[in-house]
Amino acid sequence: MSEMVTGQPTDAELVLAAQHGDVGALGLLLARHEASMRAVAVGILGFRPEAEDAVQDAALVALRRLTDLRDPSAVTPWLHAIVRNGCRMQVRRTPPLPLADLTSLLPVSLDGDPAALLDQQALADWVWSAIERLSPTLRLVTMLRYFTGVTAYEQLADVCGVPVGTVRSRLNQARRKLYDALLDTADAPHDDATAWTRVHRQHAEEILHAAVHGDFGAALAARWDPRLRTTWPGGVHTVGLDHLSRAMDQDLDDGVRQRLTNVVAGREVVIWETDLINPPDDPFHCPPAVLWVQSLHGGRVSGLSMFHPHPRGRVEPAA
């Protein structure tokens, strides 16, 4: 469907606009071709849920690879080829495979530093606006699985406090709902995701810097809820900032330092990833890394879950 009613852009015009970061053009292009893509999938897989999955996957792959399309007028056969390839992959699968990697949801590859995840700012804001439309449980597992170093289903289950099967189910739901949200929000205004993350990265750096200089408690009190509810590795629960302050002070006294490696920020959830640097004379004092999963309420951190992605021991809050 390359020729449109007079006054509407052609497919080629939409492709060119989308390749230059116009998310509205990209959303319109995908919506325009959804029916024909579904017809291709049904022709291969039949009227089954897998056919709808193939359409969603193909559209999301197109988001990431649109800049690879050399001939904008050939977008229809290009999209259909993506659908066919996805269907053939499903046919070749013997046992059902876990959820396809969310890289297919994004305009660029997830290779490399998560902080450099998305090259095009408009598309980055679009994706994060769609993520914010997910329910809290789907949003959390999506942020963890695709934007942090916590990728194993068993680890995700530990962080979220649910069985592995529930993690798989939530990721599958998240992919489908995120696809719908991307199309629904193509023309909507989007928050500046990079600026939001920058603010929270600065906050994280200030907090960790204050800890080293003996001001951790005061830094927490400025932005964290005094009734903070913390879940520690091993499942221990505490209420209040004092427990967190004492645990940090104990680590510092033992010569352990934290180095911030990644910040993932949403409106209601912020995740810090830090390396734990042990003293040379006690290299296994702490596990190598810790995840800070923070829940925000009214702009303040009201809940915290601490998790070691590669546990080699158990860390409890100071008594």
N, C-alpha and C positions, 0 to 999 in steps of 0.2 A: 504494500500500500504506500507507494512512494509519491503518488500524485494526490493532493488533498483539495478540498473545496477551496475556491478562491478566497483569499484573505487569511488562510491558515498556512503555517510553514510546512514545507515539504520535509520528508524524512531527512534528506541530506542537510537541510538547514538546521534541523534539530540536532543532528549529530555534531555538526560544526560548533553550534552553540554549546552543547554539552561538553565537547572536548576542551572548550575554553572555560569550563567551570560553572556553566549555567545549570543549576540543579533543577530548575523548573522545566527546562527543555528536556533534560534527561528523564524526569518523571513522566512528562507527556509522551515521550518516545516509547517508554516501556509500557505505559497504559495503552497506547495505540496498538501495540503489537501483541498484547497479552492473549487475545483470542486466537490469533493464528499460531502462536507458540503452543498454546494448549492443544490445538488441533494436531500439531506435529506429535506432541507427547502422547495423546490418546491413540493416535495411529500406530504407535509402537508398543505402548504398555497397556492400552485399553482403558476403560473407564474405572480406574483404580486410584487410590490415594497417592500411589507412587507417581502417577502422571502429573498431579498437581505439584508434588514435591519437585519434579524435574523442571517444571515451569518456573517455580520460585528460584531454584538453584541457578537456572540459566539466566534469569533476569539479574540475579545478584552477581554472577560472574561477569555479565555485561557491564555492570557498574565499575568493576575493577579494570576491565580490559578495553573499554571503549576507545582509549587513545591508541590502541593497536590497529584499529580499523582504518585502513589506508583510503578506501573508496567509500565516502559517506553515502553514496547512492546505493551501495550494496548492503545496507544494514539489514534488510529483510532476510536474505539468504544467510547472512552472518549469524543472526539471532537463531534462525532455524537450525543451523549447523551446531550451535552450542546446545540447543535442546536435544538434538539427536545424539550428540556425544554423551550427554548426561544420561539419557535413556539407555544407551548401550552399556554404560558403566553399571547401571542398576541391573540390567539383564545378566551381566557377567558375574555379579556378586552372588556367592553361594550362601554363606550366612549373612544376615543383615549386619551391616557395618555401623559403628557408632556415628554420631552426628558428623556431617561433613564439616570441614574446617571453616570457621567464620571468615577466613581470608576471602572467600567468595562473596562476602557481603560488602567488601570494602573496595574503594577505588584503587588501592595499591596493595602490594604484598605486605605481609606481616613480618617479613624477614628483617632482622636487625633490631635496633633499639626501639622498644615500644613507644618511647617519647617522640620518635620520628615516624610514627605509624602512618599518618596521612599527609601526603605532600600538598594537596590542594585544600586551602583553608575553607572554601565554601562547601566542599564535599565533606570535610571533617565536621563542620558545624551541623550539616544535614544529618550525618550518621549519628552524632551524639544526641541531637534533638529526637531522633527516632528511638534511640536507646532509652531516653528519659520517659518515653511513653509506655514502656514495659512495666508490668507490675513489679513491686519491690523484690519479690523472690526471683523473678526471671531476670531483672536488671542486675542483681548481685551476682548470680551465677554467670551471666554473660560478661560482666566486667572482669571477674576473676579468670574465667577460662580463656578469654581472648585478648586481655590487655595486661595480664600479669604473668609471672613465671609459674603460677600454680595451674597446671594443665591436666594432671592425672585425675581421673574421676574419683579415686579414693580420697585424694587430698581435698578436692572440692566438697566431697561428702562430709569430711571432717570439719571444714570451715563453716559450711552451711548447717551442720547438725542434722543431716538427713541421710537416708540410705543412698547407695550408689545408683540404684534404679530410679530414684526420684531425681537425682542429678541429670541422668540421661533424658528423662522425660522433660525436665525443665529446659534443658538446652534445645531439645527438639521443638518445644513450644516457642522458645525465644526466637529461633530462626524464622519460623513461620510468621510470628507476630511482627518481628522486625522488618521483614519484607513488606508486609502490609503497611507498617508505619512509615517506611521510606517513601512509598508511593503517596500516602496520604499527606505527607508533610513536604513534598517537593516544592510547593509554591509558598509555604509558610515561612515567616521570619524565623531565623535560627540564632540561638545564643552563640557567643564567641567562645567555643570550647577551649581553644588554646589559652585565652586570657584566664578562663576559669581555672584551668589546670595550673597555670603560672602562679596564680594567687595561692593555691593550696601547696604548691611546691615550695614557695617562699615561706609559708607557714611551717611546713615540715622542717625546713632548714633552720628556721629560727628556733623551733622547739628543741631540736637536737643540739644546736649550738649552745642554747641556754643550759641544757643538761650538763654539758662538759664544763661549763663555767659556774656551776652551782646554783643556777636560777631556774631549774626545771619546774619546780612547784609553782613559782610565780608565773612562768610562761603558760603553764597549763591553766591556771586560774583565770587568765585573761580571756581565754576562748573556749574552755572546756567546762562542761556542766559539773558543778561540785558534787552532784549525785551520780556521777559517771558509773555506769554498770559495765564491768569488765569481765570477759570470759578468757581465762588463761589457758595455755597449752596444758592438756590433761583434764580440762573440764571444770576447774575451780572457778567460782564466781565471787566477785567482790563488788562492793558499792563504795564510791568515793574516790577522790584523787590521791589520797594519802598512800594507798596500796601501790599505785603506779609510780609515785614518786620514790617510795622506799625501794621498789624493785629496780628502778633505774639507778638509784644511788648505790645499791648493792653491786650491780654490774660494774659501775664505774670504779668502785673501790677495789673490785677484783681485776681491774685492768681491761675490761671489755668496752669497746667503743662501737658505735653504730654508724654506718655509712649509707646515706640515702642513695638508692639506685633507680627508683621509679615511683611516680605518683600518678594515680588514676583518679580523676575527680568527676563526680556527678553532683546533682543538686542535693541529694540525700545520702549519698555514700561516697566516702573518700578512702582510698587504699594507698598505704605507703608500703614499699618494699625496701628493706634495709639489709645490708650485709652486717654480720656480727664479727668484729675483728677481735680475736682473742689475744691475750698476752703471749709473747714468744715462749715463756716458760710453762704455759698451760694451754696448748693449742686446741684442746678439745673441751675447754671449760663450758662453752655454749655451742649450740648448733650453728651452722654457718650463716643462717639468714632468719629473718622474722618478718611476718606480714602483719601490718596494723590495719584491720578492717574497721572503719569508723562510721557510725551512724550519726547523721546530723539532725538536729531539731532546733528550729529558730536560729540557725546559723552557728550553733554551738555543738560540740561533740558530746553526745549523750550516751552513746554506746560504743564499746570497743571489744573486738575479738582479736586476740593475739594467736598467731599460728606459725609454727616452724615448717616451711615447705619440705625440708629434708631432715626430719627429726633424728637426732642421735642422742637424745637425752630428754630430760623433763625439767622445765623451768617453772617454779612456783613463785607467787608473789611473796615478798618479804612479810614475815609475821608482824 
